[in-house]
Amino acid sequence: MFKFFKRLLSGKKRAPLVPVVRLQGAIGAVTPLRPGLTLQHVGPVLEKAFAVKRAKAVVLVINSPGGSPVQSTQIFRRIRQLADEHEKRVLVFIEDVGASGGYMLALAGDEIYADASSIVGSIGVVSAGFGFVDAIKKLGVERRVHTAGENKSILDPFLPTKQADVDRLKALQLEVHEAFKEMVRERRGSKLAEDNEDLFSGAFWSGIQAKSLGLIDDLGVMHTVLEAKFGKDVELKPISAPKKGLLSRLIAGAAVDRLSAGLGDEIISSLEARAVWARFGL
């Protein structure tokens, strides 16, 4: 309050304010030990950022190799919905990587910036897993599966792969890929270098190449870009999820204690998340 009256008496204007939201990690991958990006978790943070009335814009700092296409789409659409409701521009800054679903989140920006060495793109769809058929044979384990519905055990990692199952999966991937491509075209428009045959192939590029392809608007560091746009006195306001109370921490601790029963799933989930980052050399 004192600062307000001091500013009022001095006649100085309030410094431009810009809320900053960090979106980091694999998308949709959530375990007690490894929280990921989901609409449930980031939605309240986004709402808080866009609710800042005197904000000049909302900044999203993205560092994500992708993940769930559903969660990526839901977070993207929520960002755009809030931007329209509050009539605020969205400025995106990609750090190490904004690829696959991470790039989809970046598309929510009215302007996208990256570092020259950032990894950008990977506009495609991938499904990966593990096969344990030979392993269980060596262990002398017999896999028994009983279903009602001939496709209920599709792509079971403990059974031999069926070509019909792979064909079904690829057809689904093509549909998701088409939706991703349309989103890129809608958001980037005439800036895209669609004559590049690798643009939608799942390939990824450095920030420098991404700029030439129209995937980003420019190379730049957040503080430098914001000062150029809003002045040297621009005030950045980090927005994060509220700290958990004692009860929430106790519940989380109990969940971790129960991990011993499902430690195998946790390890596999962690390996999958690590593999997503490793695709980009990170």
N, C-alpha and C positions, 0 to 999 in steps of 0.2 A: 504494500500500500504506500509506504514511504517513497519507494522508487517511482510510483505512478505520479504522486504530487510533485516530486522533484522534477520529473520530466515535463509535467504540465506547466510548472512555473518557468522552466527554462525555455519552453517553446519547442523543444526537440520532438521530432516524430519518433514513434516506436520503431525499433529495428525490424526489418522484414523477418518473418518467422517461417521456417520450413520443417515440418515433421519428417522424420526419417525412420523407415521400417526396414529391418534386415530380414531377408528371406534366405535362409541358409540350410543346406542339407538335402538329403534324398527326399523325394516327394512321396508321401503316402506310407512310408515305411515307419511303423511305430511299434516299439517294444518298450518294456519298462526301463531298459538300460539305454535305448537308442531312439529318442523321439524324432519323428520326421515332420515334414510339412504337410499339414492337412487343413482343410477349411475350418474344421472344428477348433483347431489350435490357433490359427493365424487370423481367423475372422474377427474376433474381438479386438485384436491389435490394429487391424486395418480400419475398423469402425472408429476406434479412438483417434487414429491419425487424421482421418478425413473430417472428423467432427471439430477439429481445431479451426475456429471461425476465421481468425485473421491470417491463416496460412496462405502464402502466395502459391504454393503447389505442394504436392506430396511426393517425397522421394522414396523409391524402392531400391535397396541395395541387394543384388541377387548374386548368390554363389551356390549353384545347384547343378548337378549332373542329370537331373530328371528323376523319373520314377513313374508313379501312377498317372496314366493319362486322364483318368476321371478326376482325381484330386487337382491335377494341373488345370484342367478346364474349369472346375468349380471355383478355384481361387482366382483365375483369370477373370471369369465373369463377375465375381463379387467385386473385384477391384474396379472394373469398368462401371458396374452399377453404382458404386459409391462415388466414383468420379463424376458421373452424370448427375446424381442426386445433389451433390455438394458443389457442382460446377467448378471443379478444381482440375488443373492439369497434373499429369503424372510423369515424373522424370525418373528413368531407370538407369542405374549404374551397375554394370556387370563387373564382378571382380575376377576371380580365377576362371570360373566357368559358368556359362549360361547356355546349357545344351539340352537338347531334347525337351523334356517338360520344363527344365529351367529356362530355356529360350521361350517356351510358351508363356511363362509368367512374365518374361521381359516384354512380350508383345502387348501387355496391358499398358505399357508406357506410351505417352504421346511423343516422347523423345527417348531414344535409347543410346546410351554411351557405354564405352568399354575401354579397357586398357589395350595398348597395342599388342600385348602378349596374352590377352584373355582368349579363352576358347569359346567359340560361339557357333551355334547351328545344330547339327545332328537332327535335322528335321526328318524323322522316321519313326518307326515303331519296332521294338525288339522284345522278344520273350525268351528268357533264359532259365535254365534249371539244371538239375543234376540227374544222371542216370545211374542206378545202383543194381542193374540186372546181373552183371557178372560178379559183383561183390557179394550179393546174397547167395549166388550159386556156390561160390567158394566157401562160404560159411555154412552151407548146407541148409539154408533157410528156404522154405517154400512159401511163396506169396499166394494168399487166398483172398479173392475179392468176389463179393456177391452183390449184384446190383439189380434194381428194377429200372430198366432203361438201358439200352445198348450203348449209349454214349456217356453214361454216368462216370465211368473210370477213364475218361479220355486223358491221354498223356500221363498216366500213372508212372512215376519215376522208377518203380520197382518192377514194371512190366516192359516187354519189348515194344519199341515204337511202331505204331501202325501208320502207314502212309495216309490213310483216310483221315486220321486224327490230325496229322501235320497239315493236310490240305484245308481242313476245317479251320485250323488256327490261322493259317496264312490268309484265308478269305476274311476273317475277322480283322486281322492286322491291316489289310488293305482298306477296309472301311474307316478304321481309326486314322490311318495315314492320310486319307483323302480329307477328313475333317480337319486335321492339323494343317494341311496344305492350304485349305480354304481360309483358315484363320490367319495364316501368314499373308496371304494375298489381300485379305480384307484390311489388315492392320498396316501393312507396308506399302500396298498399292503400287504406284508407278515407280517407286524407288527401287523395286526389286530388279535384279538382273536375271530375268527369267530365261534368257538365252543360254545361261550356264546349265548344262545338262546334269551337273552334280548338285544343283541347288536343293532338290528335294530327295536326294539319294541317301540321306543319313550321314553324309560327310560333314565334317566340322572344320572350322578355320580359325586363324588368329584374328584378333580384333582388326588389324589392318586389312586383311582380306575380306572380313565381314562387312567393313565399311564400303569396299568397292562393289560388293554384291548387293548392297542396300539392306542388309540385315540389321544394321545399326545406323544411327544418324551421324555419329562422329566419335572420335577418340577423345577422352578427357577424364580428368580426375574430379571427383564430386565437389570438393571445396572450391577448386578453380572455376568450374563451370557455374556453380551457384553464385559465387562472388561476381562473376561476369554478368550474370542475369539480374541479380537482385542487389548488388552493391557489396562493398567490403564489410559492412556491419551486419550482414545477414546472420541470423541466429538459427542454428540447427537444433532441433529438438528430437532426440532419439525416443522412439515409442516402442516399448516392449511389453510382454505379458506381465501382469502383476505377480509379485512373489507369492509363492504358495504359503498358506498358513500352516500352523503346527499340525492340524488334523490331516491336511493333504500330504504333508511330508511323512507322517506316520503311515498313512495308507500306501504311499509310494514305497516306503521302506518295507512294508509287509509284502508288497508285490515282488520286490527284489528277493526277499527271503524265500518266496515260493518258486523262484526261478529254477531251483534244482530239479524240479519235476519236469520242466520243459526246457532244460538247458540246451538240448540238441537243436530245438527249433530256434533258440536265440542265437546259437553259433552259426547255423545255416543262414539265418536272416542277416546277421552281421557280415558274413562272407559275401552274400549277394549285394549288400550295400557297398561293400569295399570294391567289389568287381565293377559296379557302376562308375565309381570314381576312377578306378584303374584304367578304364577305357580311354580316359583323357590324359593318362600319364600322371595322375595325381594320387 
